[in-house]
């Protein structure tokens, strides 16, 4: 029989209308000071909005994310 260990990391999901307005508070709760906004090309506007809300904590936007990330994109 195959043996393995699985240790999931704690997860927090924040969901609902208007919750993006609380993004800066969530980032602060995590203790993060610099954030990269990730999105797919089609969702770039949302990443730009998130970066605007984060103000100087946002270090940039990467709009090349893809489901089942190709190795070229990950590199």
PDB file of N, H, CA, C and O in Angstrom:
ATOM      1  N   UNK A   1       0.836  -1.182   0.000  1.00  0.00           N
ATOM      2  CA  UNK A   1       0.000   0.000   0.000  1.00  0.00           C
ATOM      3  C   UNK A   1       0.881   1.246   0.000  1.00  0.00           C
ATOM      4  O   UNK A   1       1.873   1.312   0.726  1.00  0.00           O
ATOM      5  N   UNK A   2       0.522   2.212  -0.800  1.00  0.00           N
ATOM      6  H   UNK A   2      -0.284   2.159  -1.390  1.00  0.00           H
ATOM      7  CA  UNK A   2       1.224   3.490  -0.882  1.00  0.00           C
ATOM      8  C   UNK A   2       1.039   4.268   0.410  1.00  0.00           C
ATOM      9  O   UNK A   2      -0.060   4.299   0.964  1.00  0.00           O
ATOM     10  N   UNK A   3       2.104   4.896   0.894  1.00  0.00           N
ATOM     11  H   UNK A   3       2.996   4.871   0.444  1.00  0.00           H
ATOM     12  CA  UNK A   3       2.016   5.715   2.096  1.00  0.00           C
ATOM     13  C   UNK A   3       2.354   7.160   1.756  1.00  0.00           C
ATOM     14  O   UNK A   3       3.189   7.420   0.890  1.00  0.00           O
ATOM     15  N   UNK A   4       1.713   8.087   2.430  1.00  0.00           N
ATOM     16  H   UNK A   4       1.035   7.876   3.134  1.00  0.00           H
ATOM     17  CA  UNK A   4       2.031   9.496   2.232  1.00  0.00           C
ATOM     18  C   UNK A   4       1.514  10.303   3.417  1.00  0.00           C
ATOM     19  O   UNK A   4       0.698   9.828   4.206  1.00  0.00           O
ATOM     20  N   UNK A   5       2.000  11.513   3.521  1.00  0.00           N
ATOM     21  H   UNK A   5       2.664  11.900   2.880  1.00  0.00           H
ATOM     22  CA  UNK A   5       1.522  12.470   4.520  1.00  0.00           C
ATOM     23  C   UNK A   5       0.960  13.672   3.778  1.00  0.00           C
ATOM     24  O   UNK A   5       1.488  14.076   2.743  1.00  0.00           O
ATOM     25  N   UNK A   6      -0.094  14.228   4.304  1.00  0.00           N
ATOM     26  H   UNK A   6      -0.523  13.900   5.145  1.00  0.00           H
ATOM     27  CA  UNK A   6      -0.717  15.401   3.697  1.00  0.00           C
ATOM     28  C   UNK A   6      -0.938  16.423   4.795  1.00  0.00           C
ATOM     29  O   UNK A   6      -1.640  16.149   5.768  1.00  0.00           O
ATOM     30  N   UNK A   7      -0.343  17.599   4.647  1.00  0.00           N
ATOM     31  H   UNK A   7       0.227  17.821   3.857  1.00  0.00           H
ATOM     32  CA  UNK A   7      -0.481  18.664   5.632  1.00  0.00           C
ATOM     33  C   UNK A   7      -1.012  19.914   4.951  1.00  0.00           C
ATOM     34  O   UNK A   7      -0.231  20.747   4.491  1.00  0.00           O
ATOM     35  N   UNK A   8      -2.333  20.056   4.880  1.00  0.00           N
ATOM     36  H   UNK A   8      -2.968  19.380   5.254  1.00  0.00           H
ATOM     37  CA  UNK A   8      -2.896  21.233   4.219  1.00  0.00           C
ATOM     38  C   UNK A   8      -2.588  22.505   5.004  1.00  0.00           C
ATOM     39  O   UNK A   8      -2.549  22.510   6.235  1.00  0.00           O
ATOM     40  N   UNK A   9      -2.375  23.557   4.269  1.00  0.00           N
ATOM     41  H   UNK A   9      -2.407  23.553   3.270  1.00  0.00           H
ATOM     42  CA  UNK A   9      -2.137  24.856   4.892  1.00  0.00           C
ATOM     43  C   UNK A   9      -3.477  25.475   5.282  1.00  0.00           C
ATOM     44  O   UNK A   9      -4.493  25.199   4.643  1.00  0.00           O
ATOM     45  N   UNK A  10      -3.492  26.299   6.310  1.00  0.00           N
ATOM     46  H   UNK A  10      -2.667  26.523   6.829  1.00  0.00           H
ATOM     47  CA  UNK A  10      -4.740  26.977   6.659  1.00  0.00           C
ATOM     48  C   UNK A  10      -5.255  27.797   5.472  1.00  0.00           C
ATOM     49  O   UNK A  10      -4.475  28.396   4.732  1.00  0.00           O
ATOM     50  N   UNK A  11      -6.538  27.811   5.311  1.00  0.00           N
ATOM     51  H   UNK A  11      -7.171  27.324   5.913  1.00  0.00           H
ATOM     52  CA  UNK A  11      -7.169  28.518   4.198  1.00  0.00           C
ATOM     53  C   UNK A  11      -8.213  29.483   4.736  1.00  0.00           C
ATOM     54  O   UNK A  11      -8.915  29.196   5.705  1.00  0.00           O
ATOM     55  N   UNK A  12      -8.293  30.617   4.090  1.00  0.00           N
ATOM     56  H   UNK A  12      -7.722  30.850   3.303  1.00  0.00           H
ATOM     57  CA  UNK A  12      -9.332  31.589   4.435  1.00  0.00           C
ATOM     58  C   UNK A  12      -9.973  32.035   3.130  1.00  0.00           C
ATOM     59  O   UNK A  12      -9.279  32.477   2.214  1.00  0.00           O
ATOM     60  N   UNK A  13     -11.276  31.922   3.042  1.00  0.00           N
ATOM     61  H   UNK A  13     -11.839  31.563   3.786  1.00  0.00           H
ATOM     62  CA  UNK A  13     -12.028  32.372   1.872  1.00  0.00           C
ATOM     63  C   UNK A  13     -12.883  33.551   2.314  1.00  0.00           C
ATOM     64  O   UNK A  13     -13.641  33.459   3.279  1.00  0.00           O
ATOM     65  N   UNK A  14     -12.748  34.655   1.596  1.00  0.00           N
ATOM     66  H   UNK A  14     -12.132  34.730   0.812  1.00  0.00           H
ATOM     67  CA  UNK A  14     -13.546  35.855   1.877  1.00  0.00           C
ATOM     68  C   UNK A  14     -14.401  36.072   0.638  1.00  0.00           C
ATOM     69  O   UNK A  14     -13.874  36.335  -0.443  1.00  0.00           O
ATOM     70  N   UNK A  15     -15.700  35.966   0.788  1.00  0.00           N
ATOM     71  H   UNK A  15     -16.128  35.752   1.666  1.00  0.00           H
ATOM     72  CA  UNK A  15     -16.591  35.946  -0.365  1.00  0.00           C
ATOM     73  C   UNK A  15     -17.784  36.849  -0.123  1.00  0.00           C
ATOM     74  O   UNK A  15     -18.292  36.930   0.995  1.00  0.00           O
ATOM     75  N   UNK A  16     -18.233  37.529  -1.174  1.00  0.00           N
ATOM     76  H   UNK A  16     -17.820  37.462  -2.082  1.00  0.00           H
ATOM     77  CA  UNK A  16     -19.459  38.309  -1.101  1.00  0.00           C
ATOM     78  C   UNK A  16     -19.320  39.648  -1.806  1.00  0.00           C
ATOM     79  O   UNK A  16     -18.214  40.123  -2.067  1.00  0.00           O
ATOM     80  N   UNK A  17     -20.443  40.232  -2.102  1.00  0.00           N
ATOM     81  H   UNK A  17     -21.341  39.846  -1.891  1.00  0.00           H
ATOM     82  CA  UNK A  17     -20.464  41.529  -2.774  1.00  0.00           C
ATOM     83  C   UNK A  17     -19.737  42.563  -1.929  1.00  0.00           C
ATOM     84  O   UNK A  17     -19.964  42.663  -0.723  1.00  0.00           O
ATOM     85  N   UNK A  18     -18.859  43.333  -2.570  1.00  0.00           N
ATOM     86  H   UNK A  18     -18.675  43.252  -3.550  1.00  0.00           H
ATOM     87  CA  UNK A  18     -18.155  44.406  -1.886  1.00  0.00           C
ATOM     88  C   UNK A  18     -16.946  43.971  -1.085  1.00  0.00           C
ATOM     89  O   UNK A  18     -16.293  44.813  -0.468  1.00  0.00           O
ATOM     90  N   UNK A  19     -16.624  42.688  -1.071  1.00  0.00           N
ATOM     91  H   UNK A  19     -17.155  42.004  -1.572  1.00  0.00           H
ATOM     92  CA  UNK A  19     -15.522  42.207  -0.238  1.00  0.00           C
ATOM     93  C   UNK A  19     -14.157  42.633  -0.776  1.00  0.00           C
ATOM     94  O   UNK A  19     -13.196  42.697  -0.009  1.00  0.00           O
ATOM     95  N   UNK A  20     -14.045  42.924  -2.062  1.00  0.00           N
ATOM     96  H   UNK A  20     -14.826  42.872  -2.685  1.00  0.00           H
ATOM     97  CA  UNK A  20     -12.762  43.364  -2.603  1.00  0.00           C
ATOM     98  C   UNK A  20     -12.328  44.678  -1.950  1.00  0.00           C
ATOM     99  O   UNK A  20     -11.136  44.974  -1.871  1.00  0.00           O
ATOM    100  N   UNK A  21     -13.290  45.451  -1.491  1.00  0.00           N
ATOM    101  H   UNK A  21     -14.259  45.210  -1.556  1.00  0.00           H
ATOM    102  CA  UNK A  21     -12.960  46.696  -0.796  1.00  0.00           C
ATOM    103  C   UNK A  21     -12.201  46.447   0.511  1.00  0.00           C
ATOM    104  O   UNK A  21     -11.587  47.364   1.056  1.00  0.00           O
ATOM    105  N   UNK A  22     -12.242  45.213   1.011  1.00  0.00           N
ATOM    106  H   UNK A  22     -12.741  44.468   0.568  1.00  0.00           H
ATOM    107  CA  UNK A  22     -11.548  44.856   2.245  1.00  0.00           C
ATOM    108  C   UNK A  22     -10.194  44.189   1.968  1.00  0.00           C
ATOM    109  O   UNK A  22      -9.560  43.663   2.882  1.00  0.00           O
ATOM    110  N   UNK A  23      -9.763  44.215   0.721  1.00  0.00           N
ATOM    111  H   UNK A  23     -10.278  44.643  -0.022  1.00  0.00           H
ATOM    112  CA  UNK A  23      -8.521  43.547   0.333  1.00  0.00           C
ATOM    113  C   UNK A  23      -7.319  44.047   1.126  1.00  0.00           C
ATOM    114  O   UNK A  23      -6.517  43.243   1.602  1.00  0.00           O
ATOM    115  N   UNK A  24      -7.187  45.342   1.273  1.00  0.00           N
ATOM    116  H   UNK A  24      -7.838  45.995   0.887  1.00  0.00           H
ATOM    117  CA  UNK A  24      -6.041  45.896   2.004  1.00  0.00           C
ATOM    118  C   UNK A  24      -6.029  45.398   3.450  1.00  0.00           C
ATOM    119  O   UNK A  24      -4.965  45.114   4.000  1.00  0.00           O
ATOM    120  N   UNK A  25      -7.195  45.294   4.059  1.00  0.00           N
ATOM    121  H   UNK A  25      -8.060  45.525   3.612  1.00  0.00           H
ATOM    122  CA  UNK A  25      -7.276  44.778   5.431  1.00  0.00           C
ATOM    123  C   UNK A  25      -6.843  43.315   5.492  1.00  0.00           C
ATOM    124  O   UNK A  25      -6.161  42.904   6.431  1.00  0.00           O
ATOM    125  N   UNK A  26      -7.241  42.530   4.490  1.00  0.00           N
ATOM    126  H   UNK A  26      -7.795  42.864   3.728  1.00  0.00           H
ATOM    127  CA  UNK A  26      -6.851  41.113   4.454  1.00  0.00           C
ATOM    128  C   UNK A  26      -5.343  40.962   4.274  1.00  0.00           C
ATOM    129  O   UNK A  26      -4.717  40.108   4.903  1.00  0.00           O
ATOM    130  N   UNK A  27      -4.773  41.787   3.420  1.00  0.00           N
ATOM    131  H   UNK A  27      -5.281  42.480   2.909  1.00  0.00           H
ATOM    132  CA  UNK A  27      -3.320  41.750   3.208  1.00  0.00           C
ATOM    133  C   UNK A  27      -2.598  42.107   4.504  1.00  0.00           C
ATOM    134  O   UNK A  27      -1.610  41.467   4.864  1.00  0.00           O
ATOM    135  N   UNK A  28      -3.088  43.121   5.199  1.00  0.00           N
ATOM    136  H   UNK A  28      -3.891  43.641   4.906  1.00  0.00           H
ATOM    137  CA  UNK A  28      -2.489  43.524   6.479  1.00  0.00           C
ATOM    138  C   UNK A  28      -2.619  42.398   7.503  1.00  0.00           C
ATOM    139  O   UNK A  28      -1.691  42.156   8.274  1.00  0.00           O
ATOM    140  N   UNK A  29      -3.752  41.714   7.520  1.00  0.00           N
ATOM    141  H   UNK A  29      -4.507  41.911   6.894  1.00  0.00           H
ATOM    142  CA  UNK A  29      -3.975  40.604   8.452  1.00  0.00           C
ATOM    143  C   UNK A  29      -2.950  39.498   8.252  1.00  0.00           C
ATOM    144  O   UNK A  29      -2.546  38.834   9.207  1.00  0.00           O
ATOM    145  N   UNK A  30      -2.533  39.304   7.005  1.00  0.00           N
ATOM    146  H   UNK A  30      -2.861  39.844   6.230  1.00  0.00           H
ATOM    147  CA  UNK A  30      -1.520  38.297   6.685  1.00  0.00           C
ATOM    148  C   UNK A  30      -0.105  38.770   7.015  1.00  0.00           C
ATOM    149  O   UNK A  30       0.839  37.980   7.029  1.00  0.00           O
ATOM    150  N   UNK A  31       0.027  40.052   7.277  1.00  0.00           N
ATOM    151  H   UNK A  31      -0.739  40.694   7.266  1.00  0.00           H
ATOM    152  CA  UNK A  31       1.348  40.594   7.571  1.00  0.00           C
ATOM    153  C   UNK A  31       2.172  40.872   6.326  1.00  0.00           C
ATOM    154  O   UNK A  31       3.382  41.082   6.415  1.00  0.00           O
ATOM    155  N   UNK A  32       1.531  40.875   5.174  1.00  0.00           N
ATOM    156  H   UNK A  32       0.548  40.705   5.102  1.00  0.00           H
ATOM    157  CA  UNK A  32       2.235  41.122   3.915  1.00  0.00           C
ATOM    158  C   UNK A  32       2.401  42.628   3.701  1.00  0.00           C
ATOM    159  O   UNK A  32       1.523  43.422   4.041  1.00  0.00           O
ATOM    160  N   UNK A  33       3.526  42.991   3.140  1.00  0.00           N
ATOM    161  H   UNK A  33       4.238  42.346   2.864  1.00  0.00           H
ATOM    162  CA  UNK A  33       3.760  44.411   2.852  1.00  0.00           C
ATOM    163  C   UNK A  33       3.868  44.677   1.358  1.00  0.00           C
ATOM    164  O   UNK A  33       3.693  45.816   0.923  1.00  0.00           O
ATOM    165  N   UNK A  34       4.150  43.656   0.571  1.00  0.00           N
ATOM    166  H   UNK A  34       4.291  42.731   0.924  1.00  0.00           H
ATOM    167  CA  UNK A  34       4.270  43.790  -0.883  1.00  0.00           C
ATOM    168  C   UNK A  34       3.468  42.663  -1.530  1.00  0.00           C
ATOM    169  O   UNK A  34       3.591  41.503  -1.137  1.00  0.00           O
ATOM    170  N   UNK A  35       2.646  43.008  -2.522  1.00  0.00           N
ATOM    171  H   UNK A  35       2.546  43.950  -2.841  1.00  0.00           H
ATOM    172  CA  UNK A  35       1.733  42.055  -3.136  1.00  0.00           C
ATOM    173  C   UNK A  35       1.816  42.145  -4.653  1.00  0.00           C
ATOM    174  O   UNK A  35       1.854  43.238  -5.218  1.00  0.00           O
ATOM    175  N   UNK A  36       1.842  40.988  -5.306  1.00  0.00           N
ATOM    176  H   UNK A  36       1.811  40.100  -4.847  1.00  0.00           H
ATOM    177  CA  UNK A  36       1.769  40.907  -6.760  1.00  0.00           C
ATOM    178  C   UNK A  36       0.370  40.426  -7.112  1.00  0.00           C
ATOM    179  O   UNK A  36      -0.044  39.356  -6.667  1.00  0.00           O
ATOM    180  N   UNK A  37      -0.360  41.195  -7.899  1.00  0.00           N
ATOM    181  H   UNK A  37      -0.024  42.065  -8.261  1.00  0.00           H
ATOM    182  CA  UNK A  37      -1.708  40.817  -8.313  1.00  0.00           C
ATOM    183  C   UNK A  37      -1.608  39.888  -9.519  1.00  0.00           C
ATOM    184  O   UNK A  37      -1.003  40.242 -10.530  1.00  0.00           O
ATOM    185  N   UNK A  38      -2.199  38.705  -9.412  1.00  0.00           N
ATOM    186  H   UNK A  38      -2.691  38.417  -8.590  1.00  0.00           H
ATOM    187  CA  UNK A  38      -2.175  37.707 -10.483  1.00  0.00           C
ATOM    188  C   UNK A  38      -3.562  37.568 -11.082  1.00  0.00           C
ATOM    189  O   UNK A  38      -4.568  37.619 -10.375  1.00  0.00           O
ATOM    190  N   UNK A  39      -3.603  37.390 -12.409  1.00  0.00           N
ATOM    191  H   UNK A  39      -2.785  37.348 -12.983  1.00  0.00           H
ATOM    192  CA  UNK A  39      -4.883  37.161 -13.074  1.00  0.00           C
ATOM    193  C   UNK A  39      -4.650  36.473 -14.407  1.00  0.00           C
ATOM    194  O   UNK A  39      -3.522  36.366 -14.888  1.00  0.00           O
ATOM    195  N   UNK A  40      -5.735  36.014 -14.985  1.00  0.00           N
ATOM    196  H   UNK A  40      -6.651  36.101 -14.595  1.00  0.00           H
ATOM    197  CA  UNK A  40      -5.686  35.550 -16.363  1.00  0.00           C
ATOM    198  C   UNK A  40      -5.728  36.793 -17.257  1.00  0.00           C
ATOM    199  O   UNK A  40      -6.070  37.876 -16.781  1.00  0.00           O
ATOM    200  N   UNK A  41      -5.387  36.658 -18.538  1.00  0.00           N
ATOM    201  H   UNK A  41      -5.109  35.778 -18.924  1.00  0.00           H
ATOM    202  CA  UNK A  41      -5.470  37.833 -19.411  1.00  0.00           C
ATOM    203  C   UNK A  41      -6.872  38.447 -19.448  1.00  0.00           C
ATOM    204  O   UNK A  41      -7.010  39.668 -19.508  1.00  0.00           O
ATOM    205  N   UNK A  42      -7.897  37.619 -19.414  1.00  0.00           N
ATOM    206  H   UNK A  42      -7.785  36.627 -19.365  1.00  0.00           H
ATOM    207  CA  UNK A  42      -9.266  38.114 -19.479  1.00  0.00           C
ATOM    208  C   UNK A  42      -9.742  38.803 -18.210  1.00  0.00           C
ATOM    209  O   UNK A  42     -10.735  39.530 -18.236  1.00  0.00           O
ATOM    210  N   UNK A  43      -9.050  38.583 -17.106  1.00  0.00           N
ATOM    211  H   UNK A  43      -8.243  37.992 -17.085  1.00  0.00           H
ATOM    212  CA  UNK A  43      -9.435  39.189 -15.833  1.00  0.00           C
ATOM    213  C   UNK A  43      -8.470  40.295 -15.398  1.00  0.00           C
ATOM    214  O   UNK A  43      -8.456  40.696 -14.234  1.00  0.00           O
ATOM    215  N   UNK A  44      -7.674  40.777 -16.333  1.00  0.00           N
ATOM    216  H   UNK A  44      -7.685  40.452 -17.278  1.00  0.00           H
ATOM    217  CA  UNK A  44      -6.664  41.783 -15.993  1.00  0.00           C
ATOM    218  C   UNK A  44      -7.267  43.014 -15.311  1.00  0.00           C
ATOM    219  O   UNK A  44      -6.663  43.563 -14.390  1.00  0.00           O
ATOM    220  N   UNK A  45      -8.431  43.446 -15.746  1.00  0.00           N
ATOM    221  H   UNK A  45      -8.921  43.000 -16.495  1.00  0.00           H
ATOM    222  CA  UNK A  45      -9.040  44.643 -15.149  1.00  0.00           C
ATOM    223  C   UNK A  45      -9.270  44.449 -13.650  1.00  0.00           C
ATOM    224  O   UNK A  45      -9.088  45.385 -12.872  1.00  0.00           O
ATOM    225  N   UNK A  46      -9.666  43.247 -13.243  1.00  0.00           N
ATOM    226  H   UNK A  46      -9.814  42.486 -13.876  1.00  0.00           H
ATOM    227  CA  UNK A  46      -9.851  42.980 -11.815  1.00  0.00           C
ATOM    228  C   UNK A  46      -8.523  43.049 -11.065  1.00  0.00           C
ATOM    229  O   UNK A  46      -8.473  43.543  -9.938  1.00  0.00           O
ATOM    230  N   UNK A  47      -7.446  42.558 -11.682  1.00  0.00           N
ATOM    231  H   UNK A  47      -7.486  42.157 -12.598  1.00  0.00           H
ATOM    232  CA  UNK A  47      -6.124  42.641 -11.062  1.00  0.00           C
ATOM    233  C   UNK A  47      -5.691  44.101 -10.941  1.00  0.00           C
ATOM    234  O   UNK A  47      -5.091  44.493  -9.940  1.00  0.00           O
ATOM    235  N   UNK A  48      -5.997  44.899 -11.958  1.00  0.00           N
ATOM    236  H   UNK A  48      -6.485  44.580 -12.771  1.00  0.00           H
ATOM    237  CA  UNK A  48      -5.671  46.328 -11.897  1.00  0.00           C
ATOM    238  C   UNK A  48      -6.449  47.007 -10.775  1.00  0.00           C
ATOM    239  O   UNK A  48      -5.906  47.853 -10.064  1.00  0.00           O
ATOM    240  N   UNK A  49      -7.720  46.639 -10.614  1.00  0.00           N
ATOM    241  H   UNK A  49      -8.161  45.952 -11.191  1.00  0.00           H
ATOM    242  CA  UNK A  49      -8.543  47.188  -9.548  1.00  0.00           C
ATOM    243  C   UNK A  49      -7.963  46.803  -8.180  1.00  0.00           C
ATOM    244  O   UNK A  49      -7.866  47.637  -7.280  1.00  0.00           O
ATOM    245  N   UNK A  50      -7.583  45.533  -8.040  1.00  0.00           N
ATOM    246  H   UNK A  50      -7.662  44.856  -8.772  1.00  0.00           H
ATOM    247  CA  UNK A  50      -6.977  45.071  -6.786  1.00  0.00           C
ATOM    248  C   UNK A  50      -5.697  45.854  -6.501  1.00  0.00           C
ATOM    249  O   UNK A  50      -5.467  46.271  -5.366  1.00  0.00           O
ATOM    250  N   UNK A  51      -4.867  46.055  -7.518  1.00  0.00           N
ATOM    251  H   UNK A  51      -5.054  45.716  -8.440  1.00  0.00           H
ATOM    252  CA  UNK A  51      -3.622  46.807  -7.333  1.00  0.00           C
ATOM    253  C   UNK A  51      -3.914  48.245  -6.921  1.00  0.00           C
ATOM    254  O   UNK A  51      -3.200  48.810  -6.092  1.00  0.00           O
ATOM    255  N   UNK A  52      -4.952  48.838  -7.489  1.00  0.00           N
ATOM    256  H   UNK A  52      -5.532  48.380  -8.162  1.00  0.00           H
ATOM    257  CA  UNK A  52      -5.340  50.202  -7.098  1.00  0.00           C
ATOM    258  C   UNK A  52      -5.751  50.247  -5.627  1.00  0.00           C
ATOM    259  O   UNK A  52      -5.383  51.170  -4.900  1.00  0.00           O
ATOM    260  N   UNK A  53      -6.513  49.247  -5.196  1.00  0.00           N
ATOM    261  H   UNK A  53      -6.811  48.497  -5.787  1.00  0.00           H
ATOM    262  CA  UNK A  53      -6.959  49.196  -3.811  1.00  0.00           C
ATOM    263  C   UNK A  53      -5.785  48.994  -2.845  1.00  0.00           C
ATOM    264  O   UNK A  53      -5.823  49.463  -1.708  1.00  0.00           O
ATOM    265  N   UNK A  54      -4.757  48.301  -3.303  1.00  0.00           N
ATOM    266  H   UNK A  54      -4.727  47.920  -4.227  1.00  0.00           H
ATOM    267  CA  UNK A  54      -3.596  48.037  -2.450  1.00  0.00           C
ATOM    268  C   UNK A  54      -2.603  49.186  -2.427  1.00  0.00           C
ATOM    269  O   UNK A  54      -1.704  49.220  -1.587  1.00  0.00           O
ATOM    270  N   UNK A  55      -2.765  50.126  -3.347  1.00  0.00           N
ATOM    271  H   UNK A  55      -3.496  50.098  -4.029  1.00  0.00           H
ATOM    272  CA  UNK A  55      -1.930  51.327  -3.395  1.00  0.00           C
ATOM    273  C   UNK A  55      -0.448  50.947  -3.440  1.00  0.00           C
ATOM    274  O   UNK A  55      -0.041  50.175  -4.309  1.00  0.00           O
ATOM    275  N   UNK A  56       0.358  51.471  -2.528  1.00  0.00           N
ATOM    276  H   UNK A  56       0.027  52.098  -1.823  1.00  0.00           H
ATOM    277  CA  UNK A  56       1.810  51.253  -2.600  1.00  0.00           C
ATOM    278  C   UNK A  56       2.236  49.857  -2.167  1.00  0.00           C
ATOM    279  O   UNK A  56       3.412  49.512  -2.284  1.00  0.00           O
ATOM    280  N   UNK A  57       1.302  49.043  -1.668  1.00  0.00           N
ATOM    281  H   UNK A  57       0.347  49.323  -1.573  1.00  0.00           H
ATOM    282  CA  UNK A  57       1.635  47.646  -1.332  1.00  0.00           C
ATOM    283  C   UNK A  57       1.702  46.773  -2.577  1.00  0.00           C
ATOM    284  O   UNK A  57       2.325  45.711  -2.557  1.00  0.00           O
ATOM    285  N   UNK A  58       1.061  47.212  -3.666  1.00  0.00           N
ATOM    286  H   UNK A  58       0.554  48.074  -3.682  1.00  0.00           H
ATOM    287  CA  UNK A  58       1.072  46.447  -4.915  1.00  0.00           C
ATOM    288  C   UNK A  58       2.386  46.687  -5.641  1.00  0.00           C
ATOM    289  O   UNK A  58       2.751  47.830  -5.917  1.00  0.00           O
ATOM    290  N   UNK A  59       3.095  45.604  -5.950  1.00  0.00           N
ATOM    291  H   UNK A  59       2.798  44.676  -5.726  1.00  0.00           H
ATOM    292  CA  UNK A  59       4.366  45.758  -6.660  1.00  0.00           C
ATOM    293  C   UNK A  59       4.214  45.548  -8.158  1.00  0.00           C
ATOM    294  O   UNK A  59       5.156  45.765  -8.919  1.00  0.00           O
ATOM    295  N   UNK A  60       3.025  45.125  -8.581  1.00  0.00           N
ATOM    296  H   UNK A  60       2.260  44.948  -7.962  1.00  0.00           H
ATOM    297  CA  UNK A  60       2.799  44.941 -10.008  1.00  0.00           C
ATOM    298  C   UNK A  60       1.633  44.013 -10.274  1.00  0.00           C
ATOM    299  O   UNK A  60       0.946  43.546  -9.365  1.00  0.00           O
ATOM    300  N   UNK A  61       1.439  43.764 -11.565  1.00  0.00           N
ATOM    301  H   UNK A  61       1.997  44.143 -12.303  1.00  0.00           H
ATOM    302  CA  UNK A  61       0.360  42.898 -12.034  1.00  0.00           C
ATOM    303  C   UNK A  61       0.963  41.890 -13.005  1.00  0.00           C
ATOM    304  O   UNK A  61       1.740  42.252 -13.888  1.00  0.00           O
ATOM    305  N   UNK A  62       0.599  40.632 -12.832  1.00  0.00           N
ATOM    306  H   UNK A  62      -0.032  40.339 -12.114  1.00  0.00           H
ATOM    307  CA  UNK A  62       0.966  39.607 -13.803  1.00  0.00           C
ATOM    308  C   UNK A  62      -0.338  39.043 -14.333  1.00  0.00           C
ATOM    309  O   UNK A  62      -1.052  38.346 -13.612  1.00  0.00           O
ATOM    310  N   UNK A  63      -0.655  39.334 -15.580  1.00  0.00           N
ATOM    311  H   UNK A  63      -0.075  39.900 -16.166  1.00  0.00           H
ATOM    312  CA  UNK A  63      -1.919  38.908 -16.182  1.00  0.00           C
ATOM    313  C   UNK A  63      -1.728  37.745 -17.141  1.00  0.00           C
ATOM    314  O   UNK A  63      -2.452  37.625 -18.129  1.00  0.00           O
ATOM    315  N   UNK A  64      -0.753  36.887 -16.851  1.00  0.00           N
ATOM    316  H   UNK A  64      -0.165  36.984 -16.049  1.00  0.00           H
ATOM    317  CA  UNK A  64      -0.497  35.745 -17.721  1.00  0.00           C
ATOM    318  C   UNK A  64      -0.804  34.413 -17.065  1.00  0.00           C
ATOM    319  O   UNK A  64      -0.367  33.367 -17.546  1.00  0.00           O
ATOM    320  N   UNK A  65      -1.547  34.440 -15.976  1.00  0.00           N
ATOM    321  H   UNK A  65      -1.902  35.289 -15.586  1.00  0.00           H
ATOM    322  CA  UNK A  65      -1.883  33.190 -15.291  1.00  0.00           C
ATOM    323  C   UNK A  65      -2.810  32.352 -16.168  1.00  0.00           C
ATOM    324  O   UNK A  65      -3.601  32.883 -16.947  1.00  0.00           O
ATOM    325  N   UNK A  66      -2.695  31.036 -16.025  1.00  0.00           N
ATOM    326  H   UNK A  66      -2.052  30.604 -15.392  1.00  0.00           H
ATOM    327  CA  UNK A  66      -3.530  30.122 -16.799  1.00  0.00           C
ATOM    328  C   UNK A  66      -3.876  28.914 -15.952  1.00  0.00           C
ATOM    329  O   UNK A  66      -3.093  28.495 -15.100  1.00  0.00           O
ATOM    330  N   UNK A  67      -5.050  28.359 -16.191  1.00  0.00           N
ATOM    331  H   UNK A  67      -5.686  28.700 -16.883  1.00  0.00           H
ATOM    332  CA  UNK A  67      -5.421  27.132 -15.511  1.00  0.00           C
ATOM    333  C   UNK A  67      -4.454  26.037 -15.964  1.00  0.00           C
ATOM    334  O   UNK A  67      -4.095  25.964 -17.139  1.00  0.00           O
ATOM    335  N   UNK A  68      -4.043  25.203 -15.039  1.00  0.00           N
ATOM    336  H   UNK A  68      -4.335  25.262 -14.084  1.00  0.00           H
ATOM    337  CA  UNK A  68      -3.069  24.140 -15.340  1.00  0.00           C
ATOM    338  C   UNK A  68      -1.846  24.783 -15.986  1.00  0.00           C
ATOM    339  O   UNK A  68      -1.500  24.490 -17.131  1.00  0.00           O
ATOM    340  N   UNK A  69      -1.215  25.644 -15.245  1.00  0.00           N
ATOM    341  H   UNK A  69      -1.495  25.882 -14.315  1.00  0.00           H
ATOM    342  CA  UNK A  69      -0.145  26.525 -15.713  1.00  0.00           C
ATOM    343  C   UNK A  69       0.898  25.799 -16.558  1.00  0.00           C
ATOM    344  O   UNK A  69       1.521  24.839 -16.105  1.00  0.00           O
ATOM    345  N   UNK A  70       1.079  26.270 -17.789  1.00  0.00           N
ATOM    346  H   UNK A  70       0.572  27.050 -18.157  1.00  0.00           H
ATOM    347  CA  UNK A  70       2.154  25.720 -18.618  1.00  0.00           C
ATOM    348  C   UNK A  70       3.495  26.077 -17.995  1.00  0.00           C
ATOM    349  O   UNK A  70       3.624  27.143 -17.394  1.00  0.00           O
ATOM    350  N   UNK A  71       4.485  25.219 -18.123  1.00  0.00           N
ATOM    351  H   UNK A  71       4.380  24.353 -18.611  1.00  0.00           H
ATOM    352  CA  UNK A  71       5.788  25.440 -17.514  1.00  0.00           C
ATOM    353  C   UNK A  71       6.408  26.759 -17.964  1.00  0.00           C
ATOM    354  O   UNK A  71       7.127  27.395 -17.194  1.00  0.00           O
ATOM    355  N   UNK A  72       6.143  27.176 -19.192  1.00  0.00           N
ATOM    356  H   UNK A  72       5.559  26.660 -19.819  1.00  0.00           H
ATOM    357  CA  UNK A  72       6.707  28.442 -19.694  1.00  0.00           C
ATOM    358  C   UNK A  72       6.185  29.631 -18.881  1.00  0.00           C
ATOM    359  O   UNK A  72       6.932  30.567 -18.596  1.00  0.00           O
ATOM    360  N   UNK A  73       4.914  29.591 -18.514  1.00  0.00           N
ATOM    361  H   UNK A  73       4.307  28.831 -18.746  1.00  0.00           H
ATOM    362  CA  UNK A  73       4.328  30.678 -17.729  1.00  0.00           C
ATOM    363  C   UNK A  73       4.870  30.677 -16.299  1.00  0.00           C
ATOM    364  O   UNK A  73       5.121  31.736 -15.724  1.00  0.00           O
ATOM    365  N   UNK A  74       5.048  29.483 -15.731  1.00  0.00           N
ATOM    366  H   UNK A  74       4.844  28.623 -16.198  1.00  0.00           H
ATOM    367  CA  UNK A  74       5.561  29.386 -14.360  1.00  0.00           C
ATOM    368  C   UNK A  74       6.993  29.907 -14.268  1.00  0.00           C
ATOM    369  O   UNK A  74       7.374  30.541 -13.284  1.00  0.00           O
ATOM    370  N   UNK A  75       7.772  29.633 -15.298  1.00  0.00           N
ATOM    371  H   UNK A  75       7.463  29.117 -16.097  1.00  0.00           H
ATOM    372  CA  UNK A  75       9.160  30.098 -15.286  1.00  0.00           C
ATOM    373  C   UNK A  75       9.196  31.601 -15.356  1.00  0.00           C
ATOM    374  O   UNK A  75      10.275  32.194 -15.358  1.00  0.00           O
TER     375      UNK A  75
END
